[in-house]
């Protein structure tokens, strides 16, 4: 197998992009270039996404507050469950735990001592792994080092950054 980072796969989106660029002018009267039209569309979609995410955050906050109030009231009224409008509401209790800040290594050590090592899962942050692999490729004449072959998937993704222009 050849030691290359990126295969010579055809860009499947090239045809779609060319068609979108061509159709942009047809649909919008072609006052602007397709480049500007797509840039405006991308900015608009990102703005819409930001607004929806903000709205979703607000809804999640309200859900948390109403859930807490309803749970508290159900406990006070000693009501385990009830049905309203075809929906059943059940009071559930769950136990949550997290490692004390700064004592994660000690917790892991104790878990191993007691035979609970199966609870411990090592993880690698995706961005950290990407940065590391990029660095390794750079230091190896733009090739993925052989010791990483078959262990990581490497691909490039082009995106367009959008930010507010400075005045």
N, C-alpha and C positions, 0 to 999 in steps of 0.2 A: 504494500500500500504506500502510495506517495505521501511524503511528509509535508502536506500543505494544510493551511488553516481553512481556506475557503474553497469549496468545490466550484465547478464551472457550470452550475445549474442555471438554466434560463430564468430570467426575471419574469415570473408569472404575472406580475402586476403591470408590466410594461404596456401591454395592449390595453388594459383597463385605463391606465393613466393617459395614454395617447387619445383614447376615445373620450375620456372626460375633458381633456384639454380642448378637443375639437368641439364637443357639444356645449362647452361653457359659453362660447360666443353665440351659438345658435339659440340657446335658451334665454340668454340675458341681453340680447341686442348688441353685444360686442362693443360696448363703450370702452371697456378696459381690456387689457390683455388677459389671457387665461391665467397668467402668473398672479396678477393682482386679484382676479376674481377668486382663485383658489385660496390665496392668502387671506382675503376678507372672509371667506367661508370658514376657513380653519379657525381664525380668531373668533368669529361668531360662535362656532361650536364649542370652543374652549370656554368662552364667556358663559354660554348656556350651562355647560358642565359645572363650572364653578358655582353658579347660582343654585343649581339643583343640589349640589353637594352641601352647600350652606343650608338650604331648606331641609335636606335630609338630616343634617346634624341637629337642627332645631327640633324636628319631629322626634328624633331619637331621644333628645333631652326631655321632651314632654312625655314621651312614652315611659321613660325611667321614672319621672315624678309621679305620673298617674298610676303606674304599676306599684310603686312604693306605697302610695296612699291607699290603693285598693287592697293590697296585701295587709297593711296595718289594720284597716277596717274589718277585713275578713277574720283576722286573728282576734280582734276585740269582740266581734260578734260570734266567735267560735263557729265560723262557717267554713267547712272544708271545700265545698264546691256548690255551684248553682248554675242554672241555665237561664239565659235571657236572650230573646230574639233568635232562638235557634243556635246559640253559641253557649258552650259550657265553659265556665271559668273555674279552674281548680287551683287551690293554694298549694304550692310546692315549696319545699325547702331544699336547698342545695348547699353543700359545704365547699368553699373555695379556699385554696392555700397558695402561698407563694413564698419563695426563699426570702429570708431577711436580708436586706441590702448589705453587701459586703461579706456575707457568710455562705454564699453559694457553694464555694469549694469545700467548706466544712460539711455542709449538708450532703453534698455528693459523696464525700469520704465516709460519712456515717451510713449513708444508704448502702454503699458498697460493703462496709463492714457487716451490716445486718443481712446481706444477701439480696438487696433490692436494686442491684445494678441495672436490671431491665427497665427501670423507670427513667434512667438517665439516657438522653439522646444528644449526641454532639451535632451541632449545626454549623453551617458556614453561611454567613450573610451573602446573599446573591451579588450585591454590588461589590463587596470585598473580593469575592472569587473572581468576578469579571475584571476588576482592577489588577489582581494578581496575575491572571492569565495574560492580560494585555501586556503587562510588564515582562513576563516570561517570553512572550512572542517577540517583543522588541529586542530583548537581549539575546535572542537566538536567530538572528538574521531573518526576521519576519516569518518564522516557522514555529509551529507548536512543538515544544520539546517532546522527544519521543516518550519520555516517562509519563507524559500527560495524555498521550494518544489513547483514545478509547475510554478515557475517564471523564472528559469534559466535552460538552458540545459548544462549539464556537461559531458564532455568526455575527454579522454586522447588521445593524438596523439603522436606517436613516430616518430621522425625524426633523421636524422644523420647530425650533424654539420660538415661542411667542412671548413677548414682554412689552410693557408699555414703553413707548419711545421717550427718550429724555428731551427736555425742552430746550 
